[in-house]
Amino acid sequence: MQVHVRVRTGARREKFEPVSSTSFRISVREKALENAANRRVVELIALHFKVPKTSVRIIHGHRLPSKFLSIG
């Protein structure tokens, strides 16, 4: 399964907002330094879909706010 995520880094509060079944808006507290924000996004997606973190990968948009992730 592939999902689209729009990420806001450095937010005051963490927020996970589903837009549709495969699209999400996520705000994370971590900055976009040393891959910290991407790691947190992967953790949140894994928690939402109840899968291990190792089964979630960023396939497009490593350095962009708009990302495509693969689950499974």
Z-matrix of the N, CA and C atoms (Angstrom, degrees):
N
C 1 1.447
C 2 1.528 1 108.50
N 3 1.296 2 116.29 1 143.35
C 4 1.460 3 121.49 2 176.14
C 5 1.521 4 109.18 3 -116.37
N 6 1.344 5 115.19 4 140.58
C 7 1.458 6 120.19 5 177.12
C 8 1.522 7 109.30 6 -128.48
N 9 1.324 8 115.31 7 152.00
C 10 1.456 9 122.22 8 177.08
C 11 1.521 10 107.82 9 -106.08
N 12 1.332 11 116.17 10 134.12
C 13 1.460 12 121.40 11 -177.58
C 14 1.521 13 108.74 12 -130.26
N 15 1.314 14 116.22 13 133.92
C 16 1.469 15 122.64 14 172.65
C 17 1.527 16 105.96 15 -107.84
N 18 1.331 17 117.44 16 119.74
C 19 1.465 18 122.20 17 -171.11
C 20 1.522 19 111.19 18 -112.15
N 21 1.333 20 114.78 19 137.19
C 22 1.460 21 122.06 20 171.19
C 23 1.525 22 106.83 21 -117.74
N 24 1.332 23 116.89 22 120.56
C 25 1.457 24 120.94 23 -177.65
C 26 1.522 25 110.68 24 -98.31
N 27 1.316 26 116.38 25 159.60
C 28 1.458 27 121.51 26 177.28
C 29 1.513 28 113.59 27 68.79
N 30 1.316 29 117.78 28 27.27
C 31 1.467 30 121.49 29 -179.19
C 32 1.532 31 110.41 30 -77.80
N 33 1.320 32 115.94 31 156.43
C 34 1.470 33 119.68 32 176.81
C 35 1.523 34 110.91 33 -70.71
N 36 1.330 35 115.95 34 -39.76
C 37 1.461 36 120.97 35 -179.62
C 38 1.516 37 109.68 36 -123.65
N 39 1.306 38 114.92 37 143.39
C 40 1.453 39 119.88 38 175.80
C 41 1.520 40 108.75 39 -77.93
N 42 1.325 41 116.33 40 137.26
C 43 1.459 42 120.99 41 -175.63
C 44 1.526 43 108.87 42 -143.02
N 45 1.316 44 116.49 43 136.14
C 46 1.464 45 122.56 44 178.59
C 47 1.517 46 106.91 45 -127.35
N 48 1.318 47 116.46 46 108.55
C 49 1.465 48 121.30 47 -173.23
C 50 1.529 49 110.77 48 -122.21
N 51 1.339 50 118.16 49 110.60
C 52 1.466 51 119.39 50 175.85
C 53 1.528 52 111.19 51 -70.81
N 54 1.315 53 116.40 52 131.96
C 55 1.463 54 122.17 53 175.21
C 56 1.525 55 108.74 54 -95.54
N 57 1.324 56 115.96 55 -42.27
C 58 1.464 57 123.42 56 172.96
C 59 1.527 58 106.74 57 -148.05
N 60 1.309 59 117.72 58 -170.09
C 61 1.464 60 119.67 59 -177.53
C 62 1.530 61 112.69 60 -69.25
N 63 1.325 62 116.78 61 -22.48
C 64 1.470 63 120.08 62 -179.74
C 65 1.520 64 112.90 63 -124.69
N 66 1.310 65 118.08 64 18.05
C 67 1.459 66 121.95 65 -179.49
C 68 1.525 67 109.40 66 -138.06
N 69 1.349 68 115.76 67 135.12
C 70 1.458 69 120.78 68 -175.56
C 71 1.519 70 111.04 69 -138.99
N 72 1.330 71 115.44 70 152.86
C 73 1.462 72 122.64 71 168.74
C 74 1.515 73 106.23 72 -113.67
N 75 1.330 74 116.13 73 124.42
C 76 1.459 75 120.64 74 -176.02
C 77 1.525 76 109.08 75 -127.46
N 78 1.327 77 116.23 76 131.96
C 79 1.459 78 122.49 77 171.35
C 80 1.522 79 107.13 78 -112.06
N 81 1.330 80 116.07 79 130.25
C 82 1.463 81 120.40 80 179.66
C 83 1.515 82 109.43 81 -124.51
N 84 1.311 83 116.62 82 152.06
C 85 1.463 84 121.74 83 -179.11
C 86 1.522 85 111.71 84 -76.08
N 87 1.320 86 117.40 85 -28.29
C 88 1.447 87 121.87 86 -176.41
C 89 1.526 88 111.45 87 -66.65
N 90 1.304 89 115.38 88 147.07
C 91 1.459 90 121.55 89 175.45
C 92 1.528 91 109.18 90 -80.49
N 93 1.302 92 115.64 91 164.71
C 94 1.457 93 120.71 92 179.86
C 95 1.532 94 111.03 93 -85.50
N 96 1.301 95 116.62 94 40.04
C 97 1.460 96 122.60 95 178.49
C 98 1.520 97 109.69 96 -109.35
N 99 1.322 98 115.66 97 139.11
C 100 1.462 99 122.95 98 176.76
C 101 1.528 100 112.03 99 52.66
N 102 1.315 101 116.88 100 35.05
C 103 1.461 102 123.88 101 173.51
C 104 1.537 103 113.66 102 66.07
N 105 1.321 104 118.93 103 15.23
C 106 1.468 105 122.03 104 -176.55
C 107 1.527 106 111.99 105 -64.17
N 108 1.319 107 117.90 106 -43.68
C 109 1.462 108 121.03 107 -178.85
C 110 1.529 109 110.84 108 -67.01
N 111 1.313 110 118.00 109 -40.57
C 112 1.466 111 120.88 110 178.51
C 113 1.520 112 111.07 111 -62.99
N 114 1.330 113 117.48 112 -40.87
C 115 1.466 114 120.70 113 178.56
C 116 1.528 115 110.66 114 -61.86
N 117 1.322 116 116.91 115 -41.84
C 118 1.463 117 120.49 116 180.00
C 119 1.532 118 111.23 117 -67.49
N 120 1.320 119 117.40 118 -38.02
C 121 1.466 120 121.03 119 177.74
C 122 1.527 121 109.76 120 -62.08
N 123 1.319 122 116.98 121 -43.76
C 124 1.467 123 121.16 122 178.32
C 125 1.528 124 109.84 123 -61.31
N 126 1.333 125 117.52 124 -41.91
C 127 1.470 126 121.02 125 178.27
C 128 1.529 127 111.29 126 -61.26
N 129 1.320 128 117.27 127 -45.16
C 130 1.463 129 120.97 128 -178.28
C 131 1.529 130 112.21 129 -65.96
N 132 1.314 131 116.90 130 -41.00
C 133 1.471 132 120.42 131 177.46
C 134 1.524 133 109.96 132 -64.93
N 135 1.325 134 117.69 133 -41.74
C 136 1.467 135 121.17 134 178.42
C 137 1.524 136 110.87 135 -62.65
N 138 1.327 137 117.93 136 -40.98
C 139 1.462 138 120.95 137 177.44
C 140 1.527 139 111.62 138 -64.40
N 141 1.324 140 116.11 139 -41.64
C 142 1.467 141 120.22 140 -178.24
C 143 1.534 142 111.51 141 -63.59
N 144 1.330 143 116.76 142 -44.64
C 145 1.463 144 120.96 143 -177.57
C 146 1.528 145 112.82 144 -90.13
N 147 1.348 146 117.20 145 -0.04
C 148 1.467 147 123.13 146 178.48
C 149 1.524 148 112.26 147 56.48
N 150 1.327 149 114.88 148 49.86
C 151 1.462 150 122.06 149 175.87
C 152 1.530 151 108.12 150 -126.50
N 153 1.326 152 118.41 151 161.83
C 154 1.466 153 119.59 152 176.48
C 155 1.526 154 111.36 153 -68.11
N 156 1.328 155 115.84 154 152.05
C 157 1.472 156 120.24 155 -179.69
C 158 1.523 157 111.72 156 -59.70
N 159 1.323 158 117.09 157 -30.05
C 160 1.463 159 120.58 158 -177.51
C 161 1.520 160 112.91 159 -69.41
N 162 1.336 161 118.33 160 -15.40
C 163 1.463 162 120.03 161 179.41
C 164 1.525 163 112.62 162 -93.91
N 165 1.344 164 117.63 163 2.71
C 166 1.465 165 122.07 164 177.36
C 167 1.522 166 108.42 165 -109.64
N 168 1.342 167 116.03 166 126.22
C 169 1.466 168 120.92 167 179.71
C 170 1.515 169 110.55 168 -131.82
N 171 1.319 170 115.79 169 144.48
C 172 1.467 171 120.90 170 172.49
C 173 1.521 172 106.70 171 -84.89
N 174 1.338 173 116.24 172 120.29
C 175 1.462 174 118.77 173 -178.26
C 176 1.527 175 112.57 174 -103.09
N 177 1.334 176 116.89 175 -18.29
C 178 1.459 177 120.00 176 177.69
C 179 1.518 178 108.88 177 -155.01
N 180 1.329 179 117.07 178 136.14
C 181 1.450 180 121.42 179 174.88
C 182 1.516 181 114.65 180 96.75
N 183 1.321 182 117.13 181 33.25
C 184 1.463 183 120.48 182 -179.84
C 185 1.528 184 112.21 183 -55.56
N 186 1.310 185 117.29 184 -36.31
C 187 1.469 186 121.23 185 -176.97
C 188 1.517 187 113.24 186 -111.20
N 189 1.325 188 116.69 187 15.39
C 190 1.456 189 121.62 188 -178.27
C 191 1.520 190 110.93 189 -118.86
N 192 1.327 191 118.40 190 156.39
C 193 1.468 192 120.39 191 176.61
C 194 1.524 193 112.88 192 -69.51
N 195 1.318 194 117.84 193 -23.95
C 196 1.449 195 122.52 194 179.44
C 197 1.523 196 108.65 195 -99.64
N 198 1.344 197 117.51 196 120.04
C 199 1.456 198 121.64 197 -173.23
C 200 1.516 199 110.56 198 -128.24
N 201 1.337 200 115.98 199 151.95
C 202 1.451 201 123.44 200 170.37
C 203 1.516 202 106.85 201 -115.42
N 204 1.337 203 115.79 202 127.29
C 205 1.441 204 122.16 203 -179.34
C 206 1.517 205 110.51 204 -117.59
N 207 1.321 206 115.37 205 147.97
C 208 1.449 207 122.32 206 176.89
C 209 1.526 208 107.96 207 -108.13
N 210 1.317 209 116.17 208 134.36
C 211 1.464 210 121.60 209 179.40
C 212 1.528 211 108.09 210 -120.02
N 213 1.317 212 115.36 211 126.93
C 214 1.461 213 119.27 212 175.63
C 215 1.466 214 114.98 213 116.94
